[in-house]
Amino acid sequence: MNDGEDTAHHTDAEAAGAALGTVDHAVRDATDDDAAGIGAVYEYYVRESTATFETDPPDVEFWRERMHSTQSEGWPFVVAEGPDGTILGWAYVGWWRPRPAYRYTVETSIYLLPGQAGKGLGSALLQRVLDGSRAAGAREAVAIISSGASPASRKLHEKLGFHEIGRLTDVGYKHGQWLDTAIMQMHLGPGPEEP
């Protein structure tokens, strides 16, 4: 989604960090050139963790198509890029469900390279997609968080205003264990008036 900001956009927190010399990333809209880096970040979680219920890493073309469909629908898909061009993390939102009455509700997705948590990347990425979603007319944001995800994922969502509204038990089976999912929700704003 093009939210009217240039690709060198930084949040206020990033700008403050830059003044202190602590920022080592830029958050910007994803482009085709980022597809391999996005896939590389996600591949670790598919193969090594239970944070996602995916069992086979999607290929680069999948990520290009996901990025294009997300952005063409007006939703944000952003990356955090390190000074050497490495994709350190990414986030996007998509439709919560395909039926028309759900059109003002989005689901978040966010992943960071292992070892990148606690550096402000998650907050910068998730805040950017929430702001972009709100600007595009979303009213509600939903996050589905696996019981196998890092506690940092839940804390990040809570920090930005999500609350757990329910839990599905034993709905996923991966790496020899049954997994729950927490359903978290955040109210973004009034949304557009119904036509």
KOLMAR-540108 format. One record per residue (C-alpha): residue number from 1; x, y negated, z negated; residue in three letters. Coordinates in nm, 2 decimals. Example, Ala and Ser with C-alpha at 12.3 -4.5 7.8 and 13.67 -1.06 7.14 Angstrom:
2
<atom pos="1" east="1.23" north="0.45" up="-0.78" code="Ala"/>
<atom pos="2" east="1.37" north="0.11" up="-0.71" code="Ser"/>
//
This chain:
195
<atom pos="1" east="0.00" north="0.00" up="0.00" code="Met"/>
<atom pos="2" east="0.12" north="-0.35" up="0.08" code="Asn"/>
<atom pos="3" east="0.02" north="-0.55" up="-0.23" code="Asp"/>
<atom pos="4" east="0.17" north="-0.87" up="-0.09" code="Gly"/>
<atom pos="5" east="0.50" north="-0.84" up="-0.27" code="Glu"/>
<atom pos="6" east="0.83" north="-0.79" up="-0.10" code="Asp"/>
<atom pos="7" east="1.03" north="-0.47" up="-0.14" code="Thr"/>
<atom pos="8" east="1.27" north="-0.63" up="-0.38" code="Ala"/>
<atom pos="9" east="0.99" north="-0.67" up="-0.64" code="His"/>
<atom pos="10" east="1.09" north="-0.64" up="-1.00" code="His"/>
<atom pos="11" east="0.87" north="-0.64" up="-1.31" code="Thr"/>
<atom pos="12" east="0.92" north="-0.90" up="-1.57" code="Asp"/>
<atom pos="13" east="1.08" north="-0.64" up="-1.79" code="Ala"/>
<atom pos="14" east="1.32" north="-0.55" up="-1.51" code="Glu"/>
<atom pos="15" east="1.41" north="-0.92" up="-1.45" code="Ala"/>
<atom pos="16" east="1.48" north="-0.96" up="-1.82" code="Ala"/>
<atom pos="17" east="1.70" north="-0.64" up="-1.81" code="Gly"/>
<atom pos="18" east="1.88" north="-0.78" up="-1.51" code="Ala"/>
<atom pos="19" east="1.97" north="-1.09" up="-1.71" code="Ala"/>
<atom pos="20" east="2.13" north="-0.85" up="-1.97" code="Leu"/>
<atom pos="21" east="2.30" north="-0.64" up="-1.70" code="Gly"/>
<atom pos="22" east="2.10" north="-0.33" up="-1.79" code="Thr"/>
<atom pos="23" east="1.89" north="-0.28" up="-1.48" code="Val"/>
<atom pos="24" east="2.02" north="-0.02" up="-1.24" code="Asp"/>
<atom pos="25" east="1.72" north="0.03" up="-1.01" code="His"/>
<atom pos="26" east="1.47" north="-0.15" up="-0.80" code="Ala"/>
<atom pos="27" east="1.10" north="-0.05" up="-0.77" code="Val"/>
<atom pos="28" east="0.97" north="-0.09" up="-0.42" code="Arg"/>
<atom pos="29" east="0.71" north="0.05" up="-0.18" code="Asp"/>
<atom pos="30" east="0.81" north="0.39" up="-0.04" code="Ala"/>
<atom pos="31" east="0.91" north="0.43" up="0.33" code="Thr"/>
<atom pos="32" east="0.97" north="0.72" up="0.56" code="Asp"/>
<atom pos="33" east="1.34" north="0.71" up="0.48" code="Asp"/>
<atom pos="34" east="1.25" north="0.80" up="0.12" code="Asp"/>
<atom pos="35" east="1.07" north="1.13" up="0.19" code="Ala"/>
<atom pos="36" east="1.38" north="1.35" up="0.14" code="Ala"/>
<atom pos="37" east="1.46" north="1.18" up="-0.19" code="Gly"/>
<atom pos="38" east="1.10" north="1.20" up="-0.31" code="Ile"/>
<atom pos="39" east="1.11" north="1.57" up="-0.23" code="Gly"/>
<atom pos="40" east="1.44" north="1.62" up="-0.41" code="Ala"/>
<atom pos="41" east="1.30" north="1.47" up="-0.73" code="Val"/>
<atom pos="42" east="0.99" north="1.69" up="-0.72" code="Tyr"/>
<atom pos="43" east="1.17" north="2.01" up="-0.63" code="Glu"/>
<atom pos="44" east="1.33" north="2.03" up="-0.97" code="Tyr"/>
<atom pos="45" east="0.99" north="2.02" up="-1.14" code="Tyr"/>
<atom pos="46" east="0.84" north="2.28" up="-0.90" code="Val"/>
<atom pos="47" east="1.13" north="2.53" up="-0.95" code="Arg"/>
<atom pos="48" east="1.24" north="2.47" up="-1.31" code="Glu"/>
<atom pos="49" east="0.95" north="2.33" up="-1.51" code="Ser"/>
<atom pos="50" east="0.58" north="2.37" up="-1.59" code="Thr"/>
<atom pos="51" east="0.51" north="2.00" up="-1.56" code="Ala"/>
<atom pos="52" east="0.35" north="2.07" up="-1.22" code="Thr"/>
<atom pos="53" east="0.14" north="2.37" up="-1.12" code="Phe"/>
<atom pos="54" east="0.30" north="2.37" up="-0.77" code="Glu"/>
<atom pos="55" east="0.51" north="2.68" up="-0.72" code="Thr"/>
<atom pos="56" east="0.67" north="2.61" up="-0.38" code="Asp"/>
<atom pos="57" east="0.83" north="2.27" up="-0.31" code="Pro"/>
<atom pos="58" east="0.66" north="2.08" up="-0.03" code="Pro"/>
<atom pos="59" east="0.88" north="1.99" up="0.27" code="Asp"/>
<atom pos="60" east="0.99" north="1.65" up="0.38" code="Val"/>
<atom pos="61" east="0.71" north="1.62" up="0.64" code="Glu"/>
<atom pos="62" east="0.45" north="1.69" up="0.36" code="Phe"/>
<atom pos="63" east="0.59" north="1.39" up="0.17" code="Trp"/>
<atom pos="64" east="0.58" north="1.16" up="0.48" code="Arg"/>
<atom pos="65" east="0.22" north="1.26" up="0.54" code="Glu"/>
<atom pos="66" east="0.12" north="1.21" up="0.17" code="Arg"/>
<atom pos="67" east="0.29" north="0.87" up="0.17" code="Met"/>
<atom pos="68" east="0.12" north="0.76" up="0.50" code="His"/>
<atom pos="69" east="-0.23" north="0.88" up="0.39" code="Ser"/>
<atom pos="70" east="-0.19" north="0.72" up="0.04" code="Thr"/>
<atom pos="71" east="-0.07" north="0.38" up="0.18" code="Gln"/>
<atom pos="72" east="-0.32" north="0.38" up="0.47" code="Ser"/>
<atom pos="73" east="-0.60" north="0.42" up="0.22" code="Glu"/>
<atom pos="74" east="-0.48" north="0.11" up="0.04" code="Gly"/>
<atom pos="75" east="-0.32" north="0.28" up="-0.26" code="Trp"/>
<atom pos="76" east="0.04" north="0.23" up="-0.38" code="Pro"/>
<atom pos="77" east="0.32" north="0.48" up="-0.34" code="Phe"/>
<atom pos="78" east="0.64" north="0.35" up="-0.49" code="Val"/>
<atom pos="79" east="1.00" north="0.46" up="-0.56" code="Val"/>
<atom pos="80" east="1.27" north="0.36" up="-0.80" code="Ala"/>
<atom pos="81" east="1.60" north="0.33" up="-0.61" code="Glu"/>
<atom pos="82" east="1.94" north="0.32" up="-0.77" code="Gly"/>
<atom pos="83" east="2.22" north="0.09" up="-0.65" code="Pro"/>
<atom pos="84" east="2.36" north="0.37" up="-0.43" code="Asp"/>
<atom pos="85" east="2.03" north="0.43" up="-0.26" code="Gly"/>
<atom pos="86" east="1.94" north="0.74" up="-0.46" code="Thr"/>
<atom pos="87" east="1.57" north="0.79" up="-0.53" code="Ile"/>
<atom pos="88" east="1.56" north="0.80" up="-0.91" code="Leu"/>
<atom pos="89" east="1.18" north="0.85" up="-0.93" code="Gly"/>
<atom pos="90" east="0.85" north="0.79" up="-0.77" code="Trp"/>
<atom pos="91" east="0.48" north="0.73" up="-0.84" code="Ala"/>
<atom pos="92" east="0.16" north="0.70" up="-0.65" code="Tyr"/>
<atom pos="93" east="-0.21" north="0.73" up="-0.69" code="Val"/>
<atom pos="94" east="-0.47" north="0.91" up="-0.48" code="Gly"/>
<atom pos="95" east="-0.84" north="0.97" up="-0.49" code="Trp"/>
<atom pos="96" east="-0.95" north="1.15" up="-0.81" code="Trp"/>
<atom pos="97" east="-1.20" north="1.35" up="-0.61" code="Arg"/>
<atom pos="98" east="-1.30" north="1.34" up="-0.24" code="Pro"/>
<atom pos="99" east="-1.67" north="1.27" up="-0.28" code="Arg"/>
<atom pos="100" east="-1.77" north="0.91" up="-0.21" code="Pro"/>
<atom pos="101" east="-1.91" north="0.82" up="-0.55" code="Ala"/>
<atom pos="102" east="-1.56" north="0.88" up="-0.69" code="Tyr"/>
<atom pos="103" east="-1.40" north="0.61" up="-0.46" code="Arg"/>
<atom pos="104" east="-1.31" north="0.37" up="-0.74" code="Tyr"/>
<atom pos="105" east="-1.13" north="0.63" up="-0.95" code="Thr"/>
<atom pos="106" east="-0.77" north="0.73" up="-0.88" code="Val"/>
<atom pos="107" east="-0.53" north="0.99" up="-1.02" code="Glu"/>
<atom pos="108" east="-0.17" north="0.91" up="-1.10" code="Thr"/>
<atom pos="109" east="0.14" north="1.11" up="-1.02" code="Ser"/>
<atom pos="110" east="0.49" north="1.02" up="-1.14" code="Ile"/>
<atom pos="111" east="0.82" north="1.20" up="-1.15" code="Tyr"/>
<atom pos="112" east="1.17" north="1.10" up="-1.24" code="Leu"/>
<atom pos="113" east="1.50" north="1.27" up="-1.16" code="Leu"/>
<atom pos="114" east="1.62" north="1.48" up="-1.46" code="Pro"/>
<atom pos="115" east="1.82" north="1.26" up="-1.70" code="Gly"/>
<atom pos="116" east="1.65" north="0.93" up="-1.60" code="Gln"/>
<atom pos="117" east="1.39" north="0.92" up="-1.88" code="Ala"/>
<atom pos="118" east="1.43" north="0.64" up="-2.13" code="Gly"/>
<atom pos="119" east="1.57" north="0.38" up="-1.89" code="Lys"/>
<atom pos="120" east="1.26" north="0.19" up="-1.81" code="Gly"/>
<atom pos="121" east="1.20" north="0.37" up="-1.48" code="Leu"/>
<atom pos="122" east="0.87" north="0.54" up="-1.58" code="Gly"/>
<atom pos="123" east="0.72" north="0.22" up="-1.72" code="Ser"/>
<atom pos="124" east="0.82" north="0.02" up="-1.41" code="Ala"/>
<atom pos="125" east="0.69" north="0.28" up="-1.17" code="Leu"/>
<atom pos="126" east="0.36" north="0.35" up="-1.34" code="Leu"/>
<atom pos="127" east="0.28" north="-0.01" up="-1.41" code="Gln"/>
<atom pos="128" east="0.34" north="-0.10" up="-1.05" code="Arg"/>
<atom pos="129" east="0.10" north="0.17" up="-0.92" code="Val"/>
<atom pos="130" east="-0.16" north="0.07" up="-1.19" code="Leu"/>
<atom pos="131" east="-0.14" north="-0.29" up="-1.09" code="Asp"/>
<atom pos="132" east="-0.16" north="-0.20" up="-0.72" code="Gly"/>
<atom pos="133" east="-0.46" north="0.02" up="-0.78" code="Ser"/>
<atom pos="134" east="-0.64" north="-0.25" up="-0.97" code="Arg"/>
<atom pos="135" east="-0.57" north="-0.50" up="-0.69" code="Ala"/>
<atom pos="136" east="-0.70" north="-0.25" up="-0.44" code="Ala"/>
<atom pos="137" east="-1.03" north="-0.22" up="-0.63" code="Gly"/>
<atom pos="138" east="-0.99" north="0.09" up="-0.85" code="Ala"/>
<atom pos="139" east="-1.19" north="0.09" up="-1.17" code="Arg"/>
<atom pos="140" east="-1.06" north="0.40" up="-1.35" code="Glu"/>
<atom pos="141" east="-0.73" north="0.58" up="-1.35" code="Ala"/>
<atom pos="142" east="-0.69" north="0.95" up="-1.45" code="Val"/>
<atom pos="143" east="-0.38" north="1.14" up="-1.54" code="Ala"/>
<atom pos="144" east="-0.37" north="1.52" up="-1.57" code="Ile"/>
<atom pos="145" east="-0.07" north="1.62" up="-1.79" code="Ile"/>
<atom pos="146" east="0.04" north="1.98" up="-1.83" code="Ser"/>
<atom pos="147" east="0.11" north="2.12" up="-2.17" code="Ser"/>
<atom pos="148" east="0.44" north="2.21" up="-2.02" code="Gly"/>
<atom pos="149" east="0.53" north="1.85" up="-1.93" code="Ala"/>
<atom pos="150" east="0.78" north="1.66" up="-2.14" code="Ser"/>
<atom pos="151" east="0.62" north="1.47" up="-2.43" code="Pro"/>
<atom pos="152" east="0.77" north="1.16" up="-2.27" code="Ala"/>
<atom pos="153" east="0.51" north="1.18" up="-2.00" code="Ser"/>
<atom pos="154" east="0.22" north="1.16" up="-2.24" code="Arg"/>
<atom pos="155" east="0.39" north="0.88" up="-2.44" code="Lys"/>
<atom pos="156" east="0.44" north="0.68" up="-2.12" code="Leu"/>
<atom pos="157" east="0.08" north="0.71" up="-2.03" code="His"/>
<atom pos="158" east="-0.03" north="0.62" up="-2.38" code="Glu"/>
<atom pos="159" east="0.20" north="0.32" up="-2.39" code="Lys"/>
<atom pos="160" east="0.04" north="0.18" up="-2.07" code="Leu"/>
<atom pos="161" east="-0.32" north="0.23" up="-2.20" code="Gly"/>
<atom pos="162" east="-0.43" north="0.59" up="-2.12" code="Phe"/>
<atom pos="163" east="-0.62" north="0.79" up="-2.38" code="His"/>
<atom pos="164" east="-0.69" north="1.16" up="-2.39" code="Glu"/>
<atom pos="165" east="-1.05" north="1.23" up="-2.31" code="Ile"/>
<atom pos="166" east="-1.04" north="1.61" up="-2.28" code="Gly"/>
<atom pos="167" east="-0.84" north="1.92" up="-2.25" code="Arg"/>
<atom pos="168" east="-0.87" north="2.23" up="-2.02" code="Leu"/>
<atom pos="169" east="-0.72" north="2.54" up="-2.19" code="Thr"/>
<atom pos="170" east="-0.53" north="2.81" up="-2.01" code="Asp"/>
<atom pos="171" east="-0.60" north="2.68" up="-1.66" code="Val"/>
<atom pos="172" east="-0.25" north="2.73" up="-1.52" code="Gly"/>
<atom pos="173" east="-0.01" north="3.02" up="-1.52" code="Tyr"/>
<atom pos="174" east="0.35" north="2.96" up="-1.43" code="Lys"/>
<atom pos="175" east="0.69" north="3.09" up="-1.54" code="His"/>
<atom pos="176" east="0.52" north="3.36" up="-1.75" code="Gly"/>
<atom pos="177" east="0.30" north="3.14" up="-1.96" code="Gln"/>
<atom pos="178" east="-0.06" north="3.00" up="-1.97" code="Trp"/>
<atom pos="179" east="-0.08" north="2.63" up="-1.97" code="Leu"/>
<atom pos="180" east="-0.33" north="2.37" up="-2.07" code="Asp"/>
<atom pos="181" east="-0.39" north="2.03" up="-1.91" code="Thr"/>
<atom pos="182" east="-0.48" north="1.71" up="-2.10" code="Ala"/>
<atom pos="183" east="-0.71" north="1.47" up="-1.91" code="Ile"/>
<atom pos="184" east="-0.61" north="1.11" up="-1.98" code="Met"/>
<atom pos="185" east="-0.80" north="0.81" up="-1.86" code="Gln"/>
<atom pos="186" east="-0.75" north="0.43" up="-1.84" code="Met"/>
<atom pos="187" east="-1.00" north="0.16" up="-1.76" code="His"/>
<atom pos="188" east="-0.85" north="-0.07" up="-1.50" code="Leu"/>
<atom pos="189" east="-1.12" north="-0.33" up="-1.45" code="Gly"/>
<atom pos="190" east="-1.47" north="-0.39" up="-1.32" code="Pro"/>
<atom pos="191" east="-1.41" north="-0.26" up="-0.97" code="Gly"/>
<atom pos="192" east="-1.60" north="-0.40" up="-0.68" code="Pro"/>
<atom pos="193" east="-1.97" north="-0.46" up="-0.67" code="Glu"/>
<atom pos="194" east="-2.17" north="-0.18" up="-0.50" code="Glu"/>
<atom pos="195" east="-2.25" north="-0.28" up="-0.15" code="Pro"/>
//
